[in-house]
Amino acid sequence: MKNCTSSAFQFLNHLKSLNNLGVIMKDILIVEVPTLTDETVASMHNFFEAIIKAFENHYCCQLDRYYYRPQARRRRKKLDVPPF
């Protein structure tokens, strides 16, 4: 746990140094994670993976338009049509 926390703070300091260079940085939430059993970690992973897959299946057309067809996204903006 201590290693994760110190690594997170090192990363945060790195981001702060980038911010001084003009890089825009959003607020970062650093949470100390609890120690979990292997079974719990696997269960949580499966749960999050199922949520992501459901999200991707529901919004697949919009994700495709955003990531793989930026010209369609530009056309939609020109028409002033909301994406949803």
C-alpha positions as CSV (number, residue, x, y, z in Angstrom):
1,M,0.0,0.0,0.0
2,K,2.8,2.4,0.9
3,N,4.5,1.8,-2.5
4,C,1.3,2.6,-4.3
5,T,0.8,5.8,-2.4
6,S,4.4,7.0,-2.9
7,S,4.2,6.2,-6.6
8,A,1.0,8.1,-6.8
9,F,2.6,11.2,-5.2
10,Q,5.6,10.9,-7.5
11,F,3.2,10.9,-10.5
12,L,1.3,13.8,-9.1
13,N,4.5,15.8,-8.7
14,H,5.4,15.0,-12.3
15,L,2.0,16.2,-13.4
16,K,2.5,19.4,-11.4
17,S,5.8,20.0,-13.2
18,L,4.1,19.6,-16.5
19,N,1.4,22.0,-15.4
20,N,4.2,24.6,-14.9
21,L,5.1,24.1,-18.5
22,G,1.6,25.1,-19.6
23,V,0.0,21.6,-19.8
24,I,-3.6,21.8,-18.7
25,M,-4.2,19.4,-15.8
26,K,-7.6,18.4,-14.2
27,D,-7.9,17.7,-10.6
28,I,-6.8,14.2,-9.7
29,L,-8.3,12.1,-7.0
30,I,-5.8,9.8,-5.2
31,V,-7.4,7.1,-3.2
32,E,-5.6,4.6,-1.1
33,V,-7.0,1.3,-2.2
34,P,-7.7,-1.5,0.2
35,T,-5.9,-4.8,0.1
36,L,-8.3,-7.3,-1.6
37,T,-8.2,-11.1,-2.1
38,D,-7.4,-12.5,-5.5
39,E,-11.1,-13.6,-5.9
40,T,-12.4,-10.2,-5.0
41,V,-10.1,-8.5,-7.5
42,A,-11.1,-10.9,-10.2
43,S,-14.8,-10.4,-9.4
44,M,-14.4,-6.6,-9.5
45,H,-12.5,-6.8,-12.8
46,N,-15.3,-8.9,-14.4
47,F,-17.9,-6.5,-13.1
48,F,-16.1,-3.4,-14.5
49,E,-15.4,-5.2,-17.8
50,A,-19.2,-6.1,-18.1
51,I,-20.1,-2.4,-17.5
52,I,-17.6,-1.2,-20.1
53,K,-18.9,-3.8,-22.7
54,A,-22.5,-2.8,-22.0
55,F,-21.6,0.9,-22.4
56,E,-19.7,0.2,-25.7
57,N,-22.6,-1.8,-27.1
58,H,-25.1,0.9,-26.3
59,Y,-23.0,3.8,-27.6
60,C,-21.1,2.0,-30.3
61,C,-22.2,4.3,-33.1
62,Q,-21.2,7.4,-31.3
63,L,-17.9,5.9,-30.2
64,D,-17.2,4.9,-33.8
65,R,-18.0,8.4,-35.1
66,Y,-15.8,10.0,-32.5
67,Y,-12.8,7.8,-32.7
68,Y,-12.8,6.5,-36.3
69,R,-14.8,9.0,-38.4
70,P,-13.9,12.5,-37.3
71,Q,-15.2,13.9,-40.6
72,A,-18.7,12.7,-39.6
73,R,-18.3,14.4,-36.2
74,R,-17.4,17.7,-38.0
75,R,-20.4,17.4,-40.3
76,R,-22.7,16.9,-37.2
77,K,-21.2,20.0,-35.6
78,K,-21.9,22.0,-38.7
79,L,-25.5,20.9,-38.8
80,D,-25.8,21.9,-35.1
81,V,-27.4,18.6,-34.3
82,P,-27.0,17.2,-30.8
83,P,-25.1,14.0,-30.7
84,F,-27.7,12.1,-28.6
